[in-house]
Amino acid sequence: MTKFRYLIWTMAAAAGLTFSAAPSFAQKPDVGDQPGLIADDSVELDPQFRRTAVLYRTSEAPGTIIIATAERHLYLIQGNGRALRYGIGVGREGFQWQGLLNITRKAEWPDWTPPPEMIARQPYLPRFMAGGPGNPLGARAMYLGTTVYRIHGTNRPDTIGTAVSSGCFRLVNADVSDLYERVPVGTKVIVRQKPEL
């Protein structure tokens, strides 16, 4: 009987620790936003997320960007059934979206001002951060319409292929710099959550 009581007491204590620790997890930093962290550019991407030329059927004009969130890929249409494919990180559950926008602005080593909605969810974030290697927007940013969303670099290359952002699309710095040079302001961007049939 004593062993049984000890077992019950141990289980109750463990449950109490679990429940008391739960609120602290709510305030932990989002794995996708780590201001000040310098990107480890030696991170080896999974082969499926490395920049590559691929066959891609679409009726969209060359120069169009198609983002396939379910695949974790961004396609820059080249024409003649081809595209450049980049691996991306996408919005986490509840922060994924779809639509048709244009690139309205581009910036090199952009400053970061988290929007009020993000600050409300993650109050530990800085209110402003100058551009540079430790900035979560990385080396380049392309702003989408009048939204708070961007296609940008990252100081967390290990998050490519995952869903951790607050709705933006992140690429490793080498890839976002490559894309930045290829697309002008005004570029059409199509965001899809499901594959086109």
Disulfide bonds with the S-S distance in Angstrom:
none
